[in-house]
């Protein structure tokens, strides 16, 4: 076997294509959309390299056109989850013994496949299956995922390079990074194709084997991701893709002695139940499992009296309504200085008046559908309640319709109470709540922001006053794991802003950074002595 100290390609962020009228990428993406709509797929599970079909089927429909069936997928049961675990463990020895540069090469190739031949097909799958417009799909399914793969390979190499700085004469100290002892469970969300791929891939990259269960509403793109990984050369059994009932899956996974960790993005409630279950079963496991989770937020934008109003209104509109507010980082509560409110309100309403809402296939639509009927009904309930409540004014939107797709108008509520329900609870949709505060109350509003929500994922401050920026940055230091100054609170880029929050928002293990990859290894320190002692006696024992 060849040996060497290898330098991986230096990662750079993937350029974002703009899909403007007349562009080559626009034409190619529209071709991919038409092709995907024209053929109904039969999506299997992937267990040990085998495509597994079952008689129980689920269906995939575009959220914006729920009468059209894109695919059916096979639904597994507890037996399939057990088979996936067995397949992962059977693949474990060969995979962890594979030289790290060969693991790296697989994921670098996957990145190139996504950047090239699969770019439009993967974007189209995301647009149709998750109702993302062309730009949102591009920055997610293409660019962010490519960045995750390339930067993580570089971080992996940096981790392996980290060694003890001192080896005294006559000895050699070194550290190796072992994969975890057992298998990792990746439980991934609907809203980002990049996250769905990164959660299993980051653990696998470090030599682990994975059982991967995506959200039912992300199955369409997940299937294509698995095809890409396989084409890139990922060996059978390293990542096993299953679709099954959540509680049934958890019952098998969390009772298995070889459960070594979970990589999760989803709701706080689900994550807390998982943590509780792991704690109850802790005596069953070979090792203490790694628990890594990002669980959403109630993200804020604070507008100081010194803010530039157009900067503020743009940050609010983009932060709240891009991808229908279904980003973990989306702005859902905004605090605006009273002196600026009339101008910002006018600018926001002018922007909202230009929004077009509809299917993703029409590139002029900025707003598309929310993910499914359950989400639609939840949002409609909150909007209806707001219409009844005193002290709440709906200044934009407030309408919804699910006859063709799950469409909820971008809605802005203005409330008199900064602790009103929609200022506190995560809605995960295009509903923004605004509280207008007296300019002189800036200091006290900082405390309100810090104490209103159990979450601490993202937040933004719009201000020109540097003293105010310094004060807010300190006062809100625990309120957001990603804090933005004079920008929206969304749009973290791999290699630039490692992403994650604390409090109710998760374990803050920063996806897209070395921090996250370190969670998927277990270091072993090795000391080798060349001049070994041959006498137990120390000099101090000698007689005077």
Secondary structure, 3 states (H helix, E strand, C coil): CCCCCCCCCCCCCCCCCCCCCCCHHHHHHHHHHHHHHHCCEEECEEECCEEECCCCEEEEEECCEEEEEEEEEECECHHHHHHHHHHHHHHHHHHHHCCHHHHHHHHHHHHHHHHCCCHHHHHHHHHHHHCCCHHHHHHHHHHHHHHHHHHHHHHHHHHHHCCCCCCCCCEEEEEEEEECCCEEEEEECCCCHHHHHHHHHHHHHCCCEEEEEECHHHHHHHHHHHHHHHHCCCCCCCEEECCECHHHHHHHHCCCCCEEEEEEECCHHHHHHHHHHHHHCHHHCCCCCEEEEECCCCEEEEECCCCCHHHHHHHHHHHHHHHHHCCCCCEEEEEEEHHHHHHHHHHHHHHHCCCCECCCCCCCCCECCCCCHHHHHHHHHHHHHHHHCCCEEEEECCCEECCCCCEECCEEEEECCCCCHHHHCCCCCCEEEEEEECHHHHHHHHHHHHHHCCEECEEEEECCCHHHHHHHHHHCCCCCCEEEECCCCCCCCCCCCCECCEECCECCCCECCHHHHHHHEEEEEEEEECCCCCCCCCHHHCCC
